[in-house]
Amino acid sequence: MNSIRTIKVTEEFHERPKGRYITDAPGCEKTAGEVFRKNILVDALNDNDAVIVDLTGYNRYGRSFLDEAFGGLIARAGFTKAELDKKLTIKHDFVDLFIEIAHERIEAAEGKRRTHE
């Protein structure tokens, strides 16, 4: 396999992603980080050698969405930071802060995973 999958979040998931869990508020069953992770991101990571998540197109990602989508890969989906470092690229053409927060949440989840080993 030498496949690379690019996921354009605002085109393939929702134009205004928000929320952590499906149950956070009405509409979150379509917009939450939990839904993005479970329905799109986990399969993409399992089925491809590399995954690029393109956050461009929306400039109001909340920490809760980013934490659940990306930190949740470790906390709930069983990935390790080492696996994600090899396979996952997160980008946004205009707002680097979203990339930084996503990586911070991955790092924090990895720290918790290691303390529970």
N, CA, C and O atoms as a GROMACS GRO file, in nm:
protein
  468
    1MET      N    1   0.086  -0.118   0.000
    1MET     CA    2   0.000   0.000   0.000
    1MET      C    3   0.090   0.124   0.000
    1MET      O    4   0.182   0.130   0.082
    2ASN      N    5   0.069   0.216  -0.083
    2ASN     CA    6   0.139   0.344  -0.082
    2ASN      C    7   0.036   0.453  -0.105
    2ASN      O    8   0.053   0.538  -0.193
    3SER      N    9  -0.067   0.450  -0.027
    3SER     CA   10  -0.178   0.541  -0.051
    3SER      C   11  -0.173   0.661   0.043
    3SER      O   12  -0.136   0.650   0.160
    4ILE      N   13  -0.212   0.774  -0.011
    4ILE     CA   14  -0.224   0.897   0.066
    4ILE      C   15  -0.367   0.946   0.051
    4ILE      O   16  -0.418   0.960  -0.060
    5ARG      N   17  -0.432   0.971   0.164
    5ARG     CA   18  -0.571   1.019   0.163
    5ARG      C   19  -0.572   1.160   0.218
    5ARG      O   20  -0.521   1.186   0.327
    6THR      N   21  -0.630   1.251   0.142
    6THR     CA   22  -0.649   1.388   0.190
    6THR      C   23  -0.796   1.405   0.225
    6THR      O   24  -0.885   1.376   0.144
    7ILE      N   25  -0.821   1.451   0.346
    7ILE     CA   26  -0.957   1.477   0.392
    7ILE      C   27  -0.974   1.627   0.405
    7ILE      O   28  -0.910   1.690   0.489
    8LYS      N   29  -1.059   1.684   0.324
    8LYS     CA   30  -1.093   1.826   0.335
    8LYS      C   31  -1.216   1.835   0.425
    8LYS      O   32  -1.328   1.808   0.381
    9VAL      N   33  -1.194   1.871   0.548
    9VAL     CA   34  -1.297   1.863   0.651
    9VAL      C   35  -1.424   1.936   0.611
    9VAL      O   36  -1.533   1.882   0.626
   10THR      N   37  -1.412   2.058   0.561
   10THR     CA   38  -1.532   2.137   0.531
   10THR      C   39  -1.608   2.085   0.409
   10THR      O   40  -1.725   2.119   0.390
   11GLU      N   41  -1.544   2.005   0.328
   11GLU     CA   42  -1.611   1.948   0.211
   11GLU      C   43  -1.663   1.807   0.238
   11GLU      O   44  -1.771   1.770   0.192
   12GLU      N   45  -1.586   1.728   0.312
   12GLU     CA   46  -1.621   1.587   0.331
   12GLU      C   47  -1.692   1.557   0.463
   12GLU      O   48  -1.752   1.451   0.479
   13PHE      N   49  -1.685   1.652   0.556
   13PHE     CA   50  -1.748   1.628   0.685
   13PHE      C   51  -1.859   1.729   0.710
   13PHE      O   52  -1.977   1.695   0.701
   14HIS      N   53  -1.823   1.851   0.741
   14HIS     CA   54  -1.924   1.956   0.767
   14HIS      C   55  -1.860   2.092   0.744
   14HIS      O   56  -1.741   2.109   0.770
   15GLU      N   57  -1.937   2.186   0.695
   15GLU     CA   58  -1.879   2.319   0.668
   15GLU      C   59  -1.850   2.399   0.794
   15GLU      O   60  -1.772   2.494   0.791
   16ARG      N   61  -1.914   2.362   0.908
   16ARG     CA   62  -1.888   2.429   1.036
   16ARG      C   63  -1.875   2.326   1.148
   16ARG      O   64  -1.966   2.313   1.230
   17PRO      N   65  -1.764   2.253   1.152
   17PRO     CA   66  -1.745   2.153   1.256
   17PRO      C   67  -1.742   2.216   1.394
   17PRO      O   68  -1.679   2.320   1.414
   18LYS      N   69  -1.810   2.153   1.489
   18LYS     CA   70  -1.809   2.206   1.625
   18LYS      C   71  -1.857   2.100   1.723
   18LYS      O   72  -1.931   2.008   1.687
   19GLY      N   73  -1.814   2.114   1.844
   19GLY     CA   74  -1.855   2.025   1.952
   19GLY      C   75  -1.761   1.907   1.967
   19GLY      O   76  -1.688   1.870   1.875
   20ARG      N   77  -1.764   1.850   2.087
   20ARG     CA   78  -1.681   1.734   2.119
   20ARG      C   79  -1.757   1.606   2.091
   20ARG      O   80  -1.711   1.520   2.016
   21TYR      N   81  -1.876   1.592   2.153
   21TYR     CA   82  -1.952   1.468   2.147
   21TYR      C   83  -2.082   1.485   2.069
   21TYR      O   84  -2.133   1.596   2.052
   22ILE      N   85  -2.134   1.374   2.023
   22ILE     CA   86  -2.263   1.370   1.953
   22ILE      C   87  -2.372   1.432   2.039
   22ILE      O   88  -2.463   1.497   1.988
   23THR      N   89  -2.363   1.411   2.169
   23THR     CA   90  -2.468   1.453   2.262
   23THR      C   91  -2.452   1.596   2.315
   23THR      O   92  -2.532   1.638   2.399
   24ASP      N   93  -2.355   1.670   2.269
   24ASP     CA   94  -2.330   1.804   2.323
   24ASP      C   95  -2.447   1.900   2.303
   24ASP      O   96  -2.481   1.976   2.394
   25ALA      N   97  -2.507   1.898   2.187
   25ALA     CA   98  -2.616   1.991   2.155
   25ALA      C   99  -2.686   1.941   2.031
   25ALA      O  100  -2.632   1.858   1.957
   26PRO      N  101  -2.807   1.989   2.006
   26PRO     CA  102  -2.874   1.950   1.882
   26PRO      C  103  -2.786   1.986   1.761
   26PRO      O  104  -2.733   2.097   1.753
   27GLY      N  105  -2.772   1.894   1.670
   27GLY     CA  106  -2.690   1.914   1.552
   27GLY      C  107  -2.551   1.855   1.563
   27GLY      O  108  -2.485   1.832   1.461
   28CYS      N  109  -2.504   1.830   1.686
   28CYS     CA  110  -2.368   1.778   1.704
   28CYS      C  111  -2.352   1.636   1.650
   28CYS      O  112  -2.240   1.590   1.631
   29GLU      N  113  -2.464   1.567   1.626
   29GLU     CA  114  -2.453   1.435   1.565
   29GLU      C  115  -2.398   1.444   1.423
   29GLU      O  116  -2.360   1.343   1.364
   30LYS      N  117  -2.393   1.566   1.369
   30LYS     CA  118  -2.338   1.588   1.235
   30LYS      C  119  -2.207   1.667   1.237
   30LYS      O  120  -2.135   1.667   1.137
   31THR      N  121  -2.175   1.733   1.348
   31THR     CA  122  -2.064   1.829   1.349
   31THR      C  123  -1.951   1.798   1.448
   31THR      O  124  -1.844   1.858   1.439
   32ALA      N  125  -1.972   1.707   1.541
   32ALA     CA  126  -1.880   1.688   1.654
   32ALA      C  127  -1.750   1.618   1.615
   32ALA      O  128  -1.745   1.540   1.520
   33GLY      N  129  -1.646   1.648   1.691
   33GLY     CA  130  -1.517   1.583   1.673
   33GLY      C  131  -1.526   1.432   1.685
   33GLY      O  132  -1.457   1.359   1.614
   34GLU      N  133  -1.611   1.385   1.776
   34GLU     CA  134  -1.632   1.241   1.792
   34GLU      C  135  -1.681   1.178   1.662
   34GLU      O  136  -1.634   1.071   1.624
   35VAL      N  137  -1.773   1.243   1.596
   35VAL     CA  138  -1.829   1.192   1.470
   35VAL      C  139  -1.723   1.192   1.360
   35VAL      O  140  -1.709   1.095   1.286
   36PHE      N  141  -1.649   1.301   1.350
   36PHE     CA  142  -1.543   1.309   1.250
   36PHE      C  143  -1.441   1.197   1.270
   36PHE      O  144  -1.402   1.128   1.176
   37ARG      N  145  -1.398   1.180   1.395
   37ARG     CA  146  -1.298   1.076   1.425
   37ARG      C  147  -1.352   0.937   1.391
   37ARG      O  148  -1.287   0.861   1.320
   38LYS      N  149  -1.471   0.906   1.443
   38LYS     CA  150  -1.527   0.771   1.426
   38LYS      C  151  -1.565   0.741   1.281
   38LYS      O  152  -1.536   0.632   1.231
   39ASN      N  153  -1.628   0.836   1.215
   39ASN     CA  154  -1.685   0.808   1.083
   39ASN      C  155  -1.590   0.830   0.966
   39ASN      O  156  -1.612   0.776   0.857
   40ILE      N  157  -1.485   0.908   0.987
   40ILE     CA  158  -1.396   0.940   0.875
   40ILE      C  159  -1.250   0.911   0.907
   40ILE      O  160  -1.183   0.837   0.835
   41LEU      N  161  -1.200   0.968   1.015
   41LEU     CA  162  -1.056   0.970   1.039
   41LEU      C  163  -0.996   0.834   1.074
   41LEU      O  164  -0.891   0.798   1.022
   42VAL      N  165  -1.062   0.758   1.159
   42VAL     CA  166  -1.008   0.627   1.198
   42VAL      C  167  -0.995   0.536   1.077
   42VAL      O  168  -0.890   0.474   1.057
   43ASP      N  169  -1.099   0.527   0.996
   43ASP     CA  170  -1.093   0.441   0.876
   43ASP      C  171  -0.985   0.489   0.780
   43ASP      O  172  -0.914   0.407   0.721
   44ALA      N  173  -0.973   0.619   0.764
   44ALA     CA  174  -0.870   0.672   0.674
   44ALA      C  175  -0.731   0.632   0.722
   44ALA      O  176  -0.646   0.593   0.642
   45LEU      N  177  -0.707   0.642   0.852
   45LEU     CA  178  -0.576   0.604   0.906
   45LEU      C  179  -0.552   0.453   0.895
   45LEU      O  180  -0.440   0.410   0.868
   46ASN      N  181  -0.656   0.374   0.914
   46ASN     CA  182  -0.640   0.229   0.904
   46ASN      C  183  -0.620   0.182   0.760
   46ASN      O  184  -0.554   0.081   0.736
   47ASP      N  185  -0.676   0.255   0.665
   47ASP     CA  186  -0.678   0.210   0.526
   47ASP      C  187  -0.570   0.272   0.438
   47ASP      O  188  -0.557   0.235   0.321
   48ASN      N  189  -0.491   0.367   0.491
   48ASN     CA  190  -0.394   0.439   0.409
   48ASN      C  191  -0.259   0.448   0.480
   48ASN      O  192  -0.249   0.439   0.602
   49ASP      N  193  -0.155   0.467   0.400
   49ASP     CA  194  -0.021   0.486   0.454
   49ASP      C  195  -0.003   0.624   0.514
   49ASP      O  196   0.073   0.642   0.610
   50ALA      N  197  -0.072   0.721   0.459
   50ALA     CA  198  -0.062   0.859   0.507
   50ALA      C  199  -0.197   0.927   0.492
   50ALA      O  200  -0.271   0.901   0.397
   51VAL      N  201  -0.228   1.013   0.588
   51VAL     CA  202  -0.354   1.088   0.586
   51VAL      C  203  -0.321   1.234   0.611
   51VAL      O  204  -0.252   1.269   0.706
   52ILE      N  205  -0.373   1.318   0.524
   52ILE     CA  206  -0.362   1.463   0.541
   52ILE      C  207  -0.500   1.515   0.574
   52ILE      O  208  -0.594   1.500   0.496
   53VAL      N  209  -0.514   1.577   0.691
   53VAL     CA  210  -0.641   1.640   0.729
   53VAL      C  211  -0.626   1.788   0.704
   53VAL      O  212  -0.547   1.857   0.769
   54ASP      N  213  -0.703   1.837   0.608
   54ASP     CA  214  -0.699   1.978   0.569
   54ASP      C  215  -0.815   2.050   0.637
   54ASP      O  216  -0.932   2.031   0.601
   55LEU      N  217  -0.782   2.134   0.735
   55LEU     CA  218  -0.882   2.209   0.810
   55LEU      C  219  -0.919   2.341   0.742
   55LEU      O  220  -1.009   2.412   0.789
   56THR      N  221  -0.853   2.375   0.633
   56THR     CA  222  -0.877   2.501   0.562
   56THR      C  223  -1.024   2.510   0.521
   56THR      O  224  -1.086   2.411   0.483
   57GLY      N  225  -1.078   2.631   0.530
   57GLY     CA  226  -1.216   2.654   0.489
   57GLY      C  227  -1.305   2.692   0.605
   57GLY      O  228  -1.418   2.736   0.585
   58TYR      N  229  -1.254   2.676   0.726
   58TYR     CA  230  -1.328   2.716   0.846
   58TYR      C  231  -1.226   2.773   0.943
   58TYR      O  232  -1.119   2.716   0.962
   59ASN      N  233  -1.259   2.884   1.005
   59ASN     CA  234  -1.163   2.953   1.092
   59ASN      C  235  -1.208   2.963   1.236
   59ASN      O  236  -1.163   3.051   1.310
   60ARG      N  237  -1.298   2.873   1.278
   60ARG     CA  238  -1.349   2.880   1.415
   60ARG      C  239  -1.351   2.744   1.484
   60ARG      O  240  -1.441   2.716   1.563
   61TYR      N  241  -1.253   2.659   1.455
   61TYR     CA  242  -1.247   2.529   1.521
   61TYR      C  243  -1.230   2.548   1.671
   61TYR      O  244  -1.143   2.624   1.715
   62GLY      N  245  -1.311   2.480   1.747
   62GLY     CA  246  -1.298   2.486   1.892
   62GLY      C  247  -1.201   2.382   1.943
   62GLY      O  248  -1.178   2.279   1.880
   63ARG      N  249  -1.146   2.410   2.058
   63ARG     CA  250  -1.053   2.317   2.122
   63ARG      C  251  -1.120   2.182   2.144
   63ARG      O  252  -1.056   2.077   2.129
   64SER      N  253  -1.248   2.182   2.181
   64SER     CA  254  -1.317   2.056   2.209
   64SER      C  255  -1.326   1.969   2.084
   64SER      O  256  -1.306   1.848   2.091
   65PHE      N  257  -1.357   2.029   1.970
   65PHE     CA  258  -1.361   1.952   1.844
   65PHE      C  259  -1.223   1.894   1.815
   65PHE      O  260  -1.211   1.775   1.785
   66LEU      N  261  -1.120   1.976   1.822
   66LEU     CA  262  -0.984   1.931   1.790
   66LEU      C  263  -0.936   1.825   1.888
   66LEU      O  264  -0.870   1.729   1.849
   67ASP      N  265  -0.968   1.842   2.015
   67ASP     CA  266  -0.927   1.744   2.115
   67ASP      C  267  -0.991   1.609   2.088
   67ASP      O  268  -0.923   1.507   2.089
   68GLU      N  269  -1.120   1.608   2.064
   68GLU     CA  270  -1.189   1.481   2.044
   68GLU      C  271  -1.151   1.417   1.911
   68GLU      O  272  -1.135   1.295   1.903
   69ALA      N  273  -1.137   1.496   1.808
   69ALA     CA  274  -1.101   1.442   1.676
   69ALA      C  275  -0.961   1.384   1.677
   69ALA      O  276  -0.940   1.273   1.628
   70PHE      N  277  -0.864   1.457   1.731
   70PHE     CA  278  -0.724   1.416   1.721
   70PHE      C  279  -0.670   1.350   1.848
   70PHE      O  280  -0.609   1.244   1.841
   71GLY      N  281  -0.693   1.410   1.964
   71GLY     CA  282  -0.653   1.346   2.089
   71GLY      C  283  -0.730   1.216   2.109
   71GLY      O  284  -0.677   1.120   2.166
   72GLY      N  285  -0.854   1.213   2.062
   72GLY     CA  286  -0.937   1.093   2.073
   72GLY      C  287  -0.882   0.975   1.994
   72GLY      O  288  -0.917   0.860   2.023
   73LEU      N  289  -0.798   1.002   1.897
   73LEU     CA  290  -0.735   0.891   1.823
   73LEU      C  291  -0.652   0.805   1.918
   73LEU      O  292  -0.643   0.684   1.900
   74ILE      N  293  -0.591   0.869   2.016
   74ILE     CA  294  -0.510   0.796   2.115
   74ILE      C  295  -0.598   0.752   2.232
   74ILE      O  296  -0.596   0.636   2.272
   75ALA      N  297  -0.676   0.845   2.284
   75ALA     CA  298  -0.754   0.818   2.404
   75ALA      C  299  -0.864   0.714   2.382
   75ALA      O  300  -0.896   0.637   2.473
   76ARG      N  301  -0.922   0.711   2.263
   76ARG     CA  302  -1.038   0.624   2.241
   76ARG      C  303  -1.024   0.526   2.126
   76ARG      O  304  -1.095   0.425   2.122
   77ALA      N  305  -0.935   0.553   2.032
   77ALA     CA  306  -0.926   0.466   1.913
   77ALA      C  307  -0.802   0.377   1.914
   77ALA      O  308  -0.785   0.295   1.824
   78GLY      N  309  -0.716   0.392   2.015
   78GLY     CA  310  -0.605   0.300   2.032
   78GLY      C  311  -0.479   0.327   1.951
   78GLY      O  312  -0.389   0.243   1.949
   79PHE      N  313  -0.471   0.440   1.886
   79PHE     CA  314  -0.348   0.476   1.816
   79PHE      C  315  -0.244   0.525   1.916
   79PHE      O  316  -0.278   0.562   2.028
   80THR      N  317  -0.119   0.526   1.874
   80THR     CA  318  -0.013   0.586   1.955
   80THR      C  319   0.037   0.711   1.884
   80THR      O  320   0.014   0.730   1.764
   81LYS      N  321   0.105   0.796   1.958
   81LYS     CA  322   0.161   0.917   1.897
   81LYS      C  323   0.262   0.880   1.789
   81LYS      O  324   0.268   0.945   1.686
   82ALA      N  325   0.340   0.775   1.812
   82ALA     CA  326   0.439   0.732   1.712
   82ALA      C  327   0.370   0.694   1.581
   82ALA      O  328   0.420   0.727   1.473
   83GLU      N  329   0.257   0.625   1.589
   83GLU     CA  330   0.183   0.590   1.468
   83GLU      C  331   0.132   0.716   1.397
   83GLU      O  332   0.141   0.728   1.275
   84LEU      N  333   0.078   0.807   1.476
   84LEU     CA  334   0.024   0.930   1.417
   84LEU      C  335   0.134   1.016   1.358
   84LEU      O  336   0.113   1.080   1.255
   85ASP      N  337   0.250   1.020   1.422
   85ASP     CA  338   0.362   1.097   1.369
   85ASP      C  339   0.402   1.047   1.230
   85ASP      O  340   0.443   1.126   1.145
   86LYS      N  341   0.389   0.918   1.207
   86LYS     CA  342   0.425   0.859   1.077
   86LYS      C  343   0.318   0.880   0.971
   86LYS      O  344   0.349   0.899   0.854
   87LYS      N  345   0.192   0.878   1.014
   87LYS     CA  346   0.083   0.872   0.916
   87LYS      C  347   0.001   0.999   0.900
   87LYS      O  348  -0.058   1.020   0.795
   88LEU      N  349  -0.004   1.084   1.001
   88LEU     CA  350  -0.101   1.193   1.004
   88LEU      C  351  -0.034   1.330   0.986
   88LEU      O  352   0.062   1.363   1.055
   89THR      N  353  -0.087   1.406   0.892
   89THR     CA  354  -0.048   1.546   0.873
   89THR      C  355  -0.174   1.630   0.888
   89THR      O  356  -0.277   1.600   0.828
   90ILE      N  357  -0.165   1.734   0.968
   90ILE     CA  358  -0.277   1.826   0.989
   90ILE      C  359  -0.237   1.960   0.932
   90ILE      O  360  -0.128   2.009   0.961
   91LYS      N  361  -0.325   2.020   0.851
   91LYS     CA  362  -0.290   2.149   0.790
   91LYS      C  363  -0.408   2.244   0.788
   91LYS      O  364  -0.524   2.202   0.788
   92HIS      N  365  -0.377   2.370   0.786
   92HIS     CA  366  -0.473   2.478   0.763
   92HIS      C  367  -0.393   2.588   0.694
   92HIS      O  368  -0.289   2.630   0.745
   93ASP      N  369  -0.439   2.633   0.582
   93ASP     CA  370  -0.362   2.728   0.501
   93ASP      C  371  -0.345   2.866   0.565
   93ASP      O  372  -0.258   2.942   0.524
   94PHE      N  373  -0.427   2.899   0.664
   94PHE     CA  374  -0.424   3.035   0.717
   94PHE      C  375  -0.408   3.045   0.869
   94PHE      O  376  -0.357   3.147   0.917
   95VAL      N  377  -0.449   2.944   0.944
   95VAL     CA  378  -0.449   2.953   1.090
   95VAL      C  379  -0.366   2.839   1.150
   95VAL      O  380  -0.416   2.728   1.166
   96ASP      N  381  -0.241   2.869   1.180
   96ASP     CA  382  -0.151   2.768   1.238
   96ASP      C  383  -0.194   2.725   1.379
   96ASP      O  384  -0.160   2.615   1.423
   97LEU      N  385  -0.267   2.810   1.449
   97LEU     CA  386  -0.309   2.778   1.585
   97LEU      C  387  -0.388   2.648   1.591
   97LEU      O  388  -0.372   2.571   1.686
   98PHE      N  389  -0.472   2.621   1.493
   98PHE     CA  390  -0.550   2.497   1.493
   98PHE      C  391  -0.459   2.375   1.485
   98PHE      O  392  -0.484   2.274   1.551
   99ILE      N  393  -0.356   2.385   1.406
   99ILE     CA  394  -0.259   2.275   1.393
   99ILE      C  395  -0.187   2.255   1.527
   99ILE      O  396  -0.169   2.142   1.572
  100GLU      N  397  -0.147   2.364   1.588
  100GLU     CA  398  -0.078   2.358   1.717
  100GLU      C  399  -0.166   2.295   1.824
  100GLU      O  400  -0.119   2.212   1.901
  101ILE      N  401  -0.292   2.334   1.829
  101ILE     CA  402  -0.384   2.279   1.929
  101ILE      C  403  -0.404   2.130   1.905
  101ILE      O  404  -0.402   2.051   2.000
  102ALA      N  405  -0.423   2.089   1.780
  102ALA     CA  406  -0.442   1.947   1.749
  102ALA      C  407  -0.322   1.866   1.796
  102ALA      O  408  -0.338   1.760   1.856
  103HIS      N  409  -0.202   1.914   1.768
  103HIS     CA  410  -0.082   1.842   1.810
  103HIS      C  411  -0.066   1.844   1.962
  103HIS      O  412  -0.019   1.746   2.021
  104GLU      N  413  -0.104   1.952   2.025
  104GLU     CA  414  -0.101   1.961   2.172
  104GLU      C  415  -0.194   1.857   2.233
  104GLU      O  416  -0.160   1.793   2.332
  105ARG      N  417  -0.312   1.839   2.174
  105ARG     CA  418  -0.409   1.742   2.225
  105ARG      C  419  -0.362   1.599   2.202
  105ARG      O  420  -0.388   1.512   2.286
  106ILE      N  421  -0.294   1.574   2.092
  106ILE     CA  422  -0.234   1.442   2.067
  106ILE      C  423  -0.127   1.414   2.172
  106ILE      O  424  -0.122   1.305   2.229
  107GLU      N  425  -0.044   1.512   2.197
  107GLU     CA  426   0.064   1.500   2.297
  107GLU      C  427   0.006   1.473   2.435
  107GLU      O  428   0.055   1.386   2.507
  108ALA      N  429  -0.097   1.546   2.472
  108ALA     CA  430  -0.159   1.527   2.604
  108ALA      C  431  -0.221   1.388   2.617
  108ALA      O  432  -0.208   1.323   2.721
  109ALA      N  433  -0.287   1.342   2.513
  109ALA     CA  434  -0.348   1.209   2.515
  109ALA      C  435  -0.242   1.100   2.525
  109ALA      O  436  -0.261   1.000   2.594
  110GLU      N  437  -0.130   1.120   2.456
  110GLU     CA  438  -0.020   1.024   2.464
  110GLU      C  439   0.038   1.020   2.604
  110GLU      O  440   0.071   0.912   2.654
  111GLY      N  441   0.050   1.134   2.668
  111GLY     CA  442   0.100   1.138   2.805
  111GLY      C  443   0.008   1.061   2.899
  111GLY      O  444   0.057   0.988   2.986
  112LYS      N  445  -0.121   1.076   2.884
  112LYS     CA  446  -0.217   1.002   2.967
  112LYS      C  447  -0.210   0.852   2.937
  112LYS      O  448  -0.218   0.770   3.028
  113ARG      N  449  -0.196   0.818   2.810
  113ARG     CA  450  -0.189   0.675   2.771
  113ARG      C  451  -0.067   0.610   2.836
  113ARG      O  452  -0.076   0.499   2.887
  114ARG      N  453   0.043   0.678   2.834
  114ARG     CA  454   0.166   0.623   2.892
  114ARG      C  455   0.158   0.604   3.042
  114ARG      O  456   0.214   0.508   3.095
  115THR      N  457   0.088   0.693   3.111
  115THR     CA  458   0.077   0.679   3.256
  115THR      C  459  -0.018   0.565   3.294
  115THR      O  460  -0.014   0.517   3.407
  116HIS      N  461  -0.102   0.523   3.202
  116HIS     CA  462  -0.195   0.414   3.228
  116HIS      C  463  -0.146   0.279   3.177
  116HIS      O  464  -0.218   0.179   3.188
  117GLU      N  465  -0.027   0.274   3.121
  117GLU     CA  466   0.027   0.147   3.072
  117GLU      C  467   0.073   0.060   3.186
  117GLU      O  468   0.121  -0.051   3.163
   0.00000   0.00000   0.00000
